[in-house]
Every structure is written in C-alpha cells, then in structure tokens.
Amino acid sequence: MARLKLLILPSLIFGLVLAVAFQHWSLINSPIADGDLLLRILGGSLEIGLIAASAFLLLRLTNVFFWYGIVGNLMGKKVPKLATDFTAILIFFGAFVYTLSNVFHKSITNVVATSSIVGIILGFALRAIISDIFSGVAISVDESIKVGDWIMYHEPRRDQNIVGQILEINWRTTKIKTEDGNMVVIPNSLLTMKTVTVFSSPDTTGRYELPVILDRDLPVEHARRILHSAAIEASRHHGFKDFPPVQVLAHGGCELGVEYRIRYWIGQWSEISPGMARDKMMSSVLHHLHQAGLSTAKLQYDLHTSYESDLDPHVNILKILSRVDLFAILTKSQMDWLASAVSKRFLKQGDIAIRKGDPGSSMFIVLEGLLEARDITESGIEVRLSHLSPGDFFGESSLLTGDPRNASVVAVTDSLLIEVSKDSLATLIEDSKGLVEHLSLVMARREVESNRALSDVSLSEKSVVAAGLADQFKKSIQNFFKYIFMNVG
C-alpha cells in the first residue's frame, strides 16, 4: 500500500497535463514550424509537458510494479538504487529523443550520430567517472558488498587500511562511515580494484587470537588454567560468541618464554569491534595473571610475565591476602602469619566448592579459575547468582556467623582456591581487637551491594542500611566466637 502512494503525484501531474492538452489539442497537432510564434510555443510546451509527465508516470509504474514488486520479491530484499536510477536515465533519454523527433522535427539519425561523436569525446574526457559508474553497476549486480556491511578496504600499508560500515553505494562512489565517526568516500573503480574484507559475510562471526608470552618455567597446564579462565570471563561481555568455545593453544617457544594463543570468536563490528574485544580479553588476562601472582615484565604487542609462584609461594599468597578487604586491617606480622596458616584447594571443572545448607568451617579466596554461585528456586530450577573470578572470596558469612551456606559454589573451570579455616580466623580475632568490627562492616557493605532491591536507593540510605547490618553481623560473630570473648573477659 505504501508503494502505491508513490503513484499519486505522477498520476495527478499526468492527469492535469492531459486535461489541459485535450482542451487545446489543436495546438499540439499543428506543426511547430508553422503559425503564430506564441501558438507554436504554447503547443510545443503542452506536448513537451505531456511527454515529460508520461515519462514520470512510466518511471513510477516501472519502479513500483517491476523493481519493487516483481524483482524485489524475487530477491527478497531492497532493490539497489543504481537499478532504479539507470531505469530513470533510459526512460527520460527516450522521452528526450522522442521530443526532438516529434516536437522539433529533428532527424533521430542525426541526433544519434551527433550523440555518438559527443559521447566519444566525453568518454575520453570523463573515462574515470565512467569507470566509476560501471564499477558501481557491477557492485550492485554482484552484491559482494551491500549497504550496511562492515568492510576493510586494504591499502598497501596495513596502518592505512580503512574499516567502516557502508552507508551508500551510488553511481560514482561508495560512502563508508568509520568507527571514528568519519565519512570516507571511495570511488567505485578503486573499490573494485583493491582487496576488500567483508566482515558480515557469510555471517558476522569472526575468529581472533591474542598472543600471550609466559615464562617457560610455568607448567603448561597451569598456564592454560589461568588463561582459559581469563578468556571465559572476558567472553561473558556482549559481542563474544559462546560457540565455538574459547581455546588456549601453546603456539611455540621464543626468546622470552612460551607463546600461548587465546582464540576467541566475536560478532565483529555489528556487535563489538575487534579492538574493543581485544581490550576486554587483554584486561581479563592481566587481572587473572595479577591475582595468580604473575608480574608483568613486558607489555608490547605481546605479554611477557615472570613466574614468581614457584620461586616463593609464601610471598605470592601474602600478596593475594593483602588484596582481600576482610584482612585490610591486619598488621604485617598478622598477615604474614595468616599466609603460613592457609591451605590451597584445587577443584576440577564441575566440582562443588561449597553446597547450600551445609555448615561452614572455612572461607575461600579465588586464586585461579572461575566459579559460579548458584541456587535452586522453589520450582526446582537452578539459577546463577553471580560469578567469582580471581581475587573474589566467598563463604565468609557462614564461617563468621555459624549460619548454613546460603548458596552453592561450583567451579566453571579448573580452579585453585585459598582456604582460610575457622581456627585461623579465631586466632586473628583473638589477637586483633578491631577485627570483628571491620569484618562486620565489610560483610554489610557486600550485602548491600549485592541486594538488587537497594540498587535505586541513595548512598545515604544505603549507609544507614549497611550500619544496621554491620551491627547484626557483629553480634552474630561475637555469639559464634563467644568462647574467645569469654576468655578475654
């Protein structure tokens, strides 16, 4: 119905001109070379107007019923603008020749001959423009690139390559909007002569790799575990594809160590740019390496780290514990003692770290890997509450208050945890007077931040809620560790 509206204007113009022409048909039938000059002009004008209105109506009829109707339905998509433009040129050129022949009584043979000579001259003068036009027609017919596609136009130097989305393909040029928001206009002839990468064909999914160089003393399986966890965490961002899954490949050795390749798939450009995806992946890798105690030694196009965990495990654990909010109040000697008192626990993918409803006698800090906190709804459906990455901790509420575990935590990848026991924490509470207040405040803040019902509450109101929760946690901790406070009293 919307397409039929395109016929309203040309139909009205044609009807109006035709009505006027019928009233003065005698002027049209009289030869333009005879009679009064004014009558000749009026008669010629009416005939030219009727020819032009007929051409306009014919063009709209051709577009609506042939191009938009028959051809558009067969193609299943929008007809290229070049096709309708070319049709317009043919129809109006025919109208022009007909006007010369029937209105001005010029020989068509002479017109064609003259046009040929003029065409040859213009062809030499405008050969670049003509090349662009025919290239534009070829692009539209071939449909190797289309409006809306993200492409890379390759230049001799890689840093000069143009990446952007096609906004328009017209007679002479193709307009591309780059990621920076700039408009780049490329002549069609150049576009057909250069290599063009189409990111959205056959679909938008593209594979990318991030090279990471780690110290050769780091065991391969250990390196895979860290990098695989980092890759999975990064792939949770919008634009990354779940299938095919991320991979970590040992690519080979080099002077700096062993090069690994993190392979991942994204919906390139339509969902996320390769540069932004690389940033997400690199940031996740840096975070996981940092939490695992691996220091970044060199960061250029590749990442080189030195493996410190095997050199001094105690120092490594001490660094990780110092990043945990719960222990921020501890002195250096207390932190050093805690680092020697904790233990490590390794989980295979799918292993359960803690189970909902079980009593809690320890808390855990994620050293390597990814885990998920899960719960079962009343209808029996398992839901994911949150994901835990290196540096996160869990199980502290049950350990400090004696309450049963309020959720299950499952390893999404092979993971390495640091376990802090109840006895170790009891020793610290007994040795540090302000630790209970600090633990209560940290737990209260975590509770407020994770409560979605409080997401729209103001900061001042959140502070009031956190203060009330901190007081409750403090009483629960004192009650659970009451034997310590009784001995102190």
Secondary structure as a PSIPRED ss2 file (coil, helix, strand):
# PSIPRED VFORMAT (PSIPRED V4.0)

   1 M C   1.000  0.000  0.000
   2 A C   1.000  0.000  0.000
   3 R C   1.000  0.000  0.000
   4 L H   0.000  1.000  0.000
   5 K H   0.000  1.000  0.000
   6 L H   0.000  1.000  0.000
   7 L H   0.000  1.000  0.000
   8 I H   0.000  1.000  0.000
   9 L H   0.000  1.000  0.000
  10 P H   0.000  1.000  0.000
  11 S H   0.000  1.000  0.000
  12 L H   0.000  1.000  0.000
  13 I H   0.000  1.000  0.000
  14 F H   0.000  1.000  0.000
  15 G H   0.000  1.000  0.000
  16 L H   0.000  1.000  0.000
  17 V H   0.000  1.000  0.000
  18 L H   0.000  1.000  0.000
  19 A H   0.000  1.000  0.000
  20 V H   0.000  1.000  0.000
  21 A H   0.000  1.000  0.000
  22 F H   0.000  1.000  0.000
  23 Q H   0.000  1.000  0.000
  24 H C   1.000  0.000  0.000
  25 W H   0.000  1.000  0.000
  26 S H   0.000  1.000  0.000
  27 L H   0.000  1.000  0.000
  28 I H   0.000  1.000  0.000
  29 N H   0.000  1.000  0.000
  30 S C   1.000  0.000  0.000
  31 P C   1.000  0.000  0.000
  32 I C   1.000  0.000  0.000
  33 A C   1.000  0.000  0.000
  34 D C   1.000  0.000  0.000
  35 G C   1.000  0.000  0.000
  36 D C   1.000  0.000  0.000
  37 L H   0.000  1.000  0.000
  38 L H   0.000  1.000  0.000
  39 L H   0.000  1.000  0.000
  40 R H   0.000  1.000  0.000
  41 I H   0.000  1.000  0.000
  42 L H   0.000  1.000  0.000
  43 G H   0.000  1.000  0.000
  44 G H   0.000  1.000  0.000
  45 S H   0.000  1.000  0.000
  46 L H   0.000  1.000  0.000
  47 E H   0.000  1.000  0.000
  48 I H   0.000  1.000  0.000
  49 G H   0.000  1.000  0.000
  50 L H   0.000  1.000  0.000
  51 I H   0.000  1.000  0.000
  52 A H   0.000  1.000  0.000
  53 A H   0.000  1.000  0.000
  54 S H   0.000  1.000  0.000
  55 A H   0.000  1.000  0.000
  56 F H   0.000  1.000  0.000
  57 L H   0.000  1.000  0.000
  58 L H   0.000  1.000  0.000
  59 L H   0.000  1.000  0.000
  60 R H   0.000  1.000  0.000
  61 L H   0.000  1.000  0.000
  62 T H   0.000  1.000  0.000
  63 N H   0.000  1.000  0.000
  64 V H   0.000  1.000  0.000
  65 F H   0.000  1.000  0.000
  66 F H   0.000  1.000  0.000
  67 W H   0.000  1.000  0.000
  68 Y H   0.000  1.000  0.000
  69 G H   0.000  1.000  0.000
  70 I H   0.000  1.000  0.000
  71 V H   0.000  1.000  0.000
  72 G H   0.000  1.000  0.000
  73 N H   0.000  1.000  0.000
  74 L H   0.000  1.000  0.000
  75 M H   0.000  1.000  0.000
  76 G C   1.000  0.000  0.000
  77 K C   1.000  0.000  0.000
  78 K C   1.000  0.000  0.000
  79 V C   1.000  0.000  0.000
  80 P C   1.000  0.000  0.000
  81 K H   0.000  1.000  0.000
  82 L H   0.000  1.000  0.000
  83 A H   0.000  1.000  0.000
  84 T H   0.000  1.000  0.000
  85 D H   0.000  1.000  0.000
  86 F H   0.000  1.000  0.000
  87 T H   0.000  1.000  0.000
  88 A H   0.000  1.000  0.000
  89 I H   0.000  1.000  0.000
  90 L H   0.000  1.000  0.000
  91 I H   0.000  1.000  0.000
  92 F H   0.000  1.000  0.000
  93 F H   0.000  1.000  0.000
  94 G H   0.000  1.000  0.000
  95 A H   0.000  1.000  0.000
  96 F H   0.000  1.000  0.000
  97 V H   0.000  1.000  0.000
  98 Y H   0.000  1.000  0.000
  99 T H   0.000  1.000  0.000
 100 L H   0.000  1.000  0.000
 101 S H   0.000  1.000  0.000
 102 N H   0.000  1.000  0.000
 103 V C   1.000  0.000  0.000
 104 F C   1.000  0.000  0.000
 105 H C   1.000  0.000  0.000
 106 K C   1.000  0.000  0.000
 107 S C   1.000  0.000  0.000
 108 I H   0.000  1.000  0.000
 109 T H   0.000  1.000  0.000
 110 N H   0.000  1.000  0.000
 111 V H   0.000  1.000  0.000
 112 V H   0.000  1.000  0.000
 113 A H   0.000  1.000  0.000
 114 T H   0.000  1.000  0.000
 115 S H   0.000  1.000  0.000
 116 S H   0.000  1.000  0.000
 117 I H   0.000  1.000  0.000
 118 V H   0.000  1.000  0.000
 119 G H   0.000  1.000  0.000
 120 I H   0.000  1.000  0.000
 121 I H   0.000  1.000  0.000
 122 L H   0.000  1.000  0.000
 123 G H   0.000  1.000  0.000
 124 F H   0.000  1.000  0.000
 125 A H   0.000  1.000  0.000
 126 L C   1.000  0.000  0.000
 127 R H   0.000  1.000  0.000
 128 A H   0.000  1.000  0.000
 129 I H   0.000  1.000  0.000
 130 I H   0.000  1.000  0.000
 131 S H   0.000  1.000  0.000
 132 D H   0.000  1.000  0.000
 133 I H   0.000  1.000  0.000
 134 F H   0.000  1.000  0.000
 135 S H   0.000  1.000  0.000
 136 G H   0.000  1.000  0.000
 137 V H   0.000  1.000  0.000
 138 A H   0.000  1.000  0.000
 139 I H   0.000  1.000  0.000
 140 S H   0.000  1.000  0.000
 141 V H   0.000  1.000  0.000
 142 D H   0.000  1.000  0.000
 143 E C   1.000  0.000  0.000
 144 S C   1.000  0.000  0.000
 145 I C   1.000  0.000  0.000
 146 K C   1.000  0.000  0.000
 147 V C   1.000  0.000  0.000
 148 G C   1.000  0.000  0.000
 149 D C   1.000  0.000  0.000
 150 W E   0.000  0.000  1.000
 151 I E   0.000  0.000  1.000
 152 M E   0.000  0.000  1.000
 153 Y E   0.000  0.000  1.000
 154 H C   1.000  0.000  0.000
 155 E C   1.000  0.000  0.000
 156 P C   1.000  0.000  0.000
 157 R C   1.000  0.000  0.000
 158 R H   0.000  1.000  0.000
 159 D H   0.000  1.000  0.000
 160 Q H   0.000  1.000  0.000
 161 N C   1.000  0.000  0.000
 162 I E   0.000  0.000  1.000
 163 V E   0.000  0.000  1.000
 164 G E   0.000  0.000  1.000
 165 Q E   0.000  0.000  1.000
 166 I E   0.000  0.000  1.000
 167 L E   0.000  0.000  1.000
 168 E E   0.000  0.000  1.000
 169 I E   0.000  0.000  1.000
 170 N C   1.000  0.000  0.000
 171 W C   1.000  0.000  0.000
 172 R C   1.000  0.000  0.000
 173 T E   0.000  0.000  1.000
 174 T E   0.000  0.000  1.000
 175 K E   0.000  0.000  1.000
 176 I E   0.000  0.000  1.000
 177 K E   0.000  0.000  1.000
 178 T E   0.000  0.000  1.000
 179 E C   1.000  0.000  0.000
 180 D C   1.000  0.000  0.000
 181 G C   1.000  0.000  0.000
 182 N C   1.000  0.000  0.000
 183 M E   0.000  0.000  1.000
 184 V E   0.000  0.000  1.000
 185 V E   0.000  0.000  1.000
 186 I E   0.000  0.000  1.000
 187 P E   0.000  0.000  1.000
 188 N H   0.000  1.000  0.000
 189 S H   0.000  1.000  0.000
 190 L H   0.000  1.000  0.000
 191 L H   0.000  1.000  0.000
 192 T H   0.000  1.000  0.000
 193 M H   0.000  1.000  0.000
 194 K C   1.000  0.000  0.000
 195 T C   1.000  0.000  0.000
 196 V E   0.000  0.000  1.000
 197 T E   0.000  0.000  1.000
 198 V E   0.000  0.000  1.000
 199 F C   1.000  0.000  0.000
 200 S C   1.000  0.000  0.000
 201 S C   1.000  0.000  0.000
 202 P C   1.000  0.000  0.000
 203 D C   1.000  0.000  0.000
 204 T C   1.000  0.000  0.000
 205 T E   0.000  0.000  1.000
 206 G E   0.000  0.000  1.000
 207 R E   0.000  0.000  1.000
 208 Y E   0.000  0.000  1.000
 209 E E   0.000  0.000  1.000
 210 L E   0.000  0.000  1.000
 211 P E   0.000  0.000  1.000
 212 V E   0.000  0.000  1.000
 213 I E   0.000  0.000  1.000
 214 L E   0.000  0.000  1.000
 215 D C   1.000  0.000  0.000
 216 R C   1.000  0.000  0.000
 217 D C   1.000  0.000  0.000
 218 L C   1.000  0.000  0.000
 219 P C   1.000  0.000  0.000
 220 V H   0.000  1.000  0.000
 221 E H   0.000  1.000  0.000
 222 H H   0.000  1.000  0.000
 223 A H   0.000  1.000  0.000
 224 R H   0.000  1.000  0.000
 225 R H   0.000  1.000  0.000
 226 I H   0.000  1.000  0.000
 227 L H   0.000  1.000  0.000
 228 H H   0.000  1.000  0.000
 229 S H   0.000  1.000  0.000
 230 A H   0.000  1.000  0.000
 231 A H   0.000  1.000  0.000
 232 I H   0.000  1.000  0.000
 233 E H   0.000  1.000  0.000
 234 A H   0.000  1.000  0.000
 235 S C   1.000  0.000  0.000
 236 R C   1.000  0.000  0.000
 237 H C   1.000  0.000  0.000
 238 H C   1.000  0.000  0.000
 239 G C   1.000  0.000  0.000
 240 F E   0.000  0.000  1.000
 241 K C   1.000  0.000  0.000
 242 D C   1.000  0.000  0.000
 243 F C   1.000  0.000  0.000
 244 P C   1.000  0.000  0.000
 245 P C   1.000  0.000  0.000
 246 V C   1.000  0.000  0.000
 247 Q E   0.000  0.000  1.000
 248 V E   0.000  0.000  1.000
 249 L E   0.000  0.000  1.000
 250 A E   0.000  0.000  1.000
 251 H E   0.000  0.000  1.000
 252 G E   0.000  0.000  1.000
 253 G E   0.000  0.000  1.000
 254 C C   1.000  0.000  0.000
 255 E C   1.000  0.000  0.000
 256 L C   1.000  0.000  0.000
 257 G C   1.000  0.000  0.000
 258 V E   0.000  0.000  1.000
 259 E E   0.000  0.000  1.000
 260 Y E   0.000  0.000  1.000
 261 R E   0.000  0.000  1.000
 262 I E   0.000  0.000  1.000
 263 R E   0.000  0.000  1.000
 264 Y E   0.000  0.000  1.000
 265 W E   0.000  0.000  1.000
 266 I E   0.000  0.000  1.000
 267 G E   0.000  0.000  1.000
 268 Q E   0.000  0.000  1.000
 269 W C   1.000  0.000  0.000
 270 S C   1.000  0.000  0.000
 271 E C   1.000  0.000  0.000
 272 I E   0.000  0.000  1.000
 273 S C   1.000  0.000  0.000
 274 P H   0.000  1.000  0.000
 275 G H   0.000  1.000  0.000
 276 M H   0.000  1.000  0.000
 277 A H   0.000  1.000  0.000
 278 R H   0.000  1.000  0.000
 279 D H   0.000  1.000  0.000
 280 K H   0.000  1.000  0.000
 281 M H   0.000  1.000  0.000
 282 M H   0.000  1.000  0.000
 283 S H   0.000  1.000  0.000
 284 S H   0.000  1.000  0.000
 285 V H   0.000  1.000  0.000
 286 L H   0.000  1.000  0.000
 287 H H   0.000  1.000  0.000
 288 H H   0.000  1.000  0.000
 289 L H   0.000  1.000  0.000
 290 H H   0.000  1.000  0.000
 291 Q H   0.000  1.000  0.000
 292 A C   1.000  0.000  0.000
 293 G C   1.000  0.000  0.000
 294 L C   1.000  0.000  0.000
 295 S E   0.000  0.000  1.000
 296 T E   0.000  0.000  1.000
 297 A E   0.000  0.000  1.000
 298 K E   0.000  0.000  1.000
 299 L E   0.000  0.000  1.000
 300 Q C   1.000  0.000  0.000
 301 Y C   1.000  0.000  0.000
 302 D C   1.000  0.000  0.000
 303 L E   0.000  0.000  1.000
 304 H E   0.000  0.000  1.000
 305 T E   0.000  0.000  1.000
 306 S E   0.000  0.000  1.000
 307 Y C   1.000  0.000  0.000
 308 E C   1.000  0.000  0.000
 309 S C   1.000  0.000  0.000
 310 D C   1.000  0.000  0.000
 311 L C   1.000  0.000  0.000
 312 D C   1.000  0.000  0.000
 313 P H   0.000  1.000  0.000
 314 H H   0.000  1.000  0.000
 315 V H   0.000  1.000  0.000
 316 N H   0.000  1.000  0.000
 317 I H   0.000  1.000  0.000
 318 L H   0.000  1.000  0.000
 319 K H   0.000  1.000  0.000
 320 I H   0.000  1.000  0.000
 321 L H   0.000  1.000  0.000
 322 S H   0.000  1.000  0.000
 323 R C   1.000  0.000  0.000
 324 V C   1.000  0.000  0.000
 325 D H   0.000  1.000  0.000
 326 L H   0.000  1.000  0.000
 327 F H   0.000  1.000  0.000
 328 A C   1.000  0.000  0.000
 329 I C   1.000  0.000  0.000
 330 L C   1.000  0.000  0.000
 331 T C   1.000  0.000  0.000
 332 K H   0.000  1.000  0.000
 333 S H   0.000  1.000  0.000
 334 Q H   0.000  1.000  0.000
 335 M H   0.000  1.000  0.000
 336 D H   0.000  1.000  0.000
 337 W H   0.000  1.000  0.000
 338 L H   0.000  1.000  0.000
 339 A H   0.000  1.000  0.000
 340 S H   0.000  1.000  0.000
 341 A H   0.000  1.000  0.000
 342 V C   1.000  0.000  0.000
 343 S E   0.000  0.000  1.000
 344 K E   0.000  0.000  1.000
 345 R E   0.000  0.000  1.000
 346 F E   0.000  0.000  1.000
 347 L E   0.000  0.000  1.000
 348 K C   1.000  0.000  0.000
 349 Q C   1.000  0.000  0.000
 350 G C   1.000  0.000  0.000
 351 D C   1.000  0.000  0.000
 352 I E   0.000  0.000  1.000
 353 A E   0.000  0.000  1.000
 354 I E   0.000  0.000  1.000
 355 R C   1.000  0.000  0.000
 356 K C   1.000  0.000  0.000
 357 G C   1.000  0.000  0.000
 358 D C   1.000  0.000  0.000
 359 P C   1.000  0.000  0.000
 360 G C   1.000  0.000  0.000
 361 S C   1.000  0.000  0.000
 362 S E   0.000  0.000  1.000
 363 M E   0.000  0.000  1.000
 364 F E   0.000  0.000  1.000
 365 I E   0.000  0.000  1.000
 366 V E   0.000  0.000  1.000
 367 L E   0.000  0.000  1.000
 368 E E   0.000  0.000  1.000
 369 G C   1.000  0.000  0.000
 370 L C   1.000  0.000  0.000
 371 L E   0.000  0.000  1.000
 372 E E   0.000  0.000  1.000
 373 A E   0.000  0.000  1.000
 374 R E   0.000  0.000  1.000
 375 D E   0.000  0.000  1.000
 376 I E   0.000  0.000  1.000
 377 T C   1.000  0.000  0.000
 378 E C   1.000  0.000  0.000
 379 S C   1.000  0.000  0.000
 380 G C   1.000  0.000  0.000
 381 I C   1.000  0.000  0.000
 382 E E   0.000  0.000  1.000
 383 V E   0.000  0.000  1.000
 384 R E   0.000  0.000  1.000
 385 L E   0.000  0.000  1.000
 386 S E   0.000  0.000  1.000
 387 H E   0.000  0.000  1.000
 388 L E   0.000  0.000  1.000
 389 S C   1.000  0.000  0.000
 390 P C   1.000  0.000  0.000
 391 G C   1.000  0.000  0.000
 392 D C   1.000  0.000  0.000
 393 F E   0.000  0.000  1.000
 394 F E   0.000  0.000  1.000
 395 G C   1.000  0.000  0.000
 396 E H   0.000  1.000  0.000
 397 S H   0.000  1.000  0.000
 398 S H   0.000  1.000  0.000
 399 L H   0.000  1.000  0.000
 400 L H   0.000  1.000  0.000
 401 T H   0.000  1.000  0.000
 402 G C   1.000  0.000  0.000
 403 D C   1.000  0.000  0.000
 404 P C   1.000  0.000  0.000
 405 R C   1.000  0.000  0.000
 406 N C   1.000  0.000  0.000
 407 A C   1.000  0.000  0.000
 408 S E   0.000  0.000  1.000
 409 V E   0.000  0.000  1.000
 410 V E   0.000  0.000  1.000
 411 A E   0.000  0.000  1.000
 412 V C   1.000  0.000  0.000
 413 T C   1.000  0.000  0.000
 414 D C   1.000  0.000  0.000
 415 S E   0.000  0.000  1.000
 416 L E   0.000  0.000  1.000
 417 L E   0.000  0.000  1.000
 418 I E   0.000  0.000  1.000
 419 E E   0.000  0.000  1.000
 420 V E   0.000  0.000  1.000
 421 S E   0.000  0.000  1.000
 422 K H   0.000  1.000  0.000
 423 D H   0.000  1.000  0.000
 424 S H   0.000  1.000  0.000
 425 L H   0.000  1.000  0.000
 426 A H   0.000  1.000  0.000
 427 T H   0.000  1.000  0.000
 428 L H   0.000  1.000  0.000
 429 I H   0.000  1.000  0.000
 430 E H   0.000  1.000  0.000
 431 D H   0.000  1.000  0.000
 432 S C   1.000  0.000  0.000
 433 K C   1.000  0.000  0.000
 434 G C   1.000  0.000  0.000
 435 L H   0.000  1.000  0.000
 436 V H   0.000  1.000  0.000
 437 E H   0.000  1.000  0.000
 438 H H   0.000  1.000  0.000
 439 L H   0.000  1.000  0.000
 440 S H   0.000  1.000  0.000
 441 L H   0.000  1.000  0.000
 442 V H   0.000  1.000  0.000
 443 M H   0.000  1.000  0.000
 444 A H   0.000  1.000  0.000
 445 R H   0.000  1.000  0.000
 446 R H   0.000  1.000  0.000
 447 E H   0.000  1.000  0.000
 448 V H   0.000  1.000  0.000
 449 E H   0.000  1.000  0.000
 450 S H   0.000  1.000  0.000
 451 N C   1.000  0.000  0.000
 452 R H   0.000  1.000  0.000
 453 A H   0.000  1.000  0.000
 454 L H   0.000  1.000  0.000
 455 S C   1.000  0.000  0.000
 456 D C   1.000  0.000  0.000
 457 V C   1.000  0.000  0.000
 458 S C   1.000  0.000  0.000
 459 L H   0.000  1.000  0.000
 460 S H   0.000  1.000  0.000
 461 E H   0.000  1.000  0.000
 462 K H   0.000  1.000  0.000
 463 S H   0.000  1.000  0.000
 464 V H   0.000  1.000  0.000
 465 V H   0.000  1.000  0.000
 466 A H   0.000  1.000  0.000
 467 A H   0.000  1.000  0.000
 468 G H   0.000  1.000  0.000
 469 L H   0.000  1.000  0.000
 470 A H   0.000  1.000  0.000
 471 D H   0.000  1.000  0.000
 472 Q H   0.000  1.000  0.000
 473 F H   0.000  1.000  0.000
 474 K H   0.000  1.000  0.000
 475 K H   0.000  1.000  0.000
 476 S H   0.000  1.000  0.000
 477 I H   0.000  1.000  0.000
 478 Q H   0.000  1.000  0.000
 479 N H   0.000  1.000  0.000
 480 F H   0.000  1.000  0.000
 481 F C   1.000  0.000  0.000
 482 K H   0.000  1.000  0.000
 483 Y H   0.000  1.000  0.000
 484 I H   0.000  1.000  0.000
 485 F H   0.000  1.000  0.000
 486 M H   0.000  1.000  0.000
 487 N H   0.000  1.000  0.000
 488 V H   0.000  1.000  0.000
 489 G C   1.000  0.000  0.000
